[in-house]
Amino acid sequence: MSEAAAPAAVWNTVDEAGIKLLRIPTPFQVGRVNCYLLEDEPLTLIDAGPNSGKALDELEHQLEALGRRIEDIEQVVITHQHIDHLGLVDIVAKRSGAEVAAIDILAPYVANFGDDAERDDDEAGELMRRHGISQDVVAALRQVSGSFRAWGSKATVTKPLRDGETLTLRDRDLEVQLRPGHSPSDTLFWDAERKILIAADHLIAHISSNPLLSRPLDGSERRQALVEYIESLQKTRLLPAEVVLSGHGEPITGHADLIEKRFAMHQRRAEKLYGLIAEEPRTGHGLAQALWGDIAVTQAFLTLSEVIGHVDLLVNSGHVRETETDDGVVHFEATTNAAAEDLGDLMPGGNPVPRKG
Ligand SMILES: [Zn+2]
């Protein structure tokens, strides 16, 4: 989908709400990250960008264009745990003395950012091996993930937020909504009065947020990231939002339609994977290769996340099961002879929207 510019009227609504967009460069494929300055009391910055000199320069210049300096920031809010959003939080907080607000479960993760890296990489490596990715690729990815980590940073959350609580500023109330999926700590900020939802990477107009396999913040079993994500989207779909502000790209109007499109896409992708599994039992990586052909080393984990997320839907609905070979590699196999188009609705909890065509 191309990135169509939002109409001027949408930007007017955002502007009238005292929300200014700062587009901060990242070294990642996703491009710039959207940070938002809430001209309110306290003066609040939502996300800060990755930890790089270039990002910091741009943050300073874009604030300057609004007549502000980093030192003026009184509160920084973190939307989720990804480094393109939180890398500069510590520098901004130290220079300004700002409070740092984030969902409570994220506080220990950012306080110890990087300390668990070794363990994270071990677990990701084990997961990739179990799903058929070779040892060479696992080792190469480990180097990539090590070099990415420098764009993150530790930070101290001084104002932990609870799911459902209200973050009150002089001119607005923001309801804090934990909506995991894209990452375990995705947090939305809902201005019910203005019907504006600050959603970060939970919903992006031009790309479907890839729910990454990741270690749960509480150290429990692997989460079903896509299942969790779809459940979160089902809640967001019901909000009467007029504008959704994303972590990348343009503001979204008509978010309910966009979410329906995402559900239809996930359904189709799961059906396609089922078709491949019904042909012959395959590993997660084998499925990724069957879908996308040769996969670049750097994409191996992303594509595996995408596949496993959808296979979870098939396993939960009883159409597919896991078998493990002696070498500990998981294969997925079909449990019935059903045709892919006869699987029925695979969205967890049922998709409230009837399927079209
Ligand atoms: Zn992001």
Boltz pocket constraint, residues with backbone or C-beta under 6 A from the ligand:
constraints:
  - pocket:
      binder: B
      contacts: [[A, 30], [A, 33], [A, 82], [A, 84], [A, 85], [A, 201], [A, 247], [A, 248]]
      max_distance: 6.0
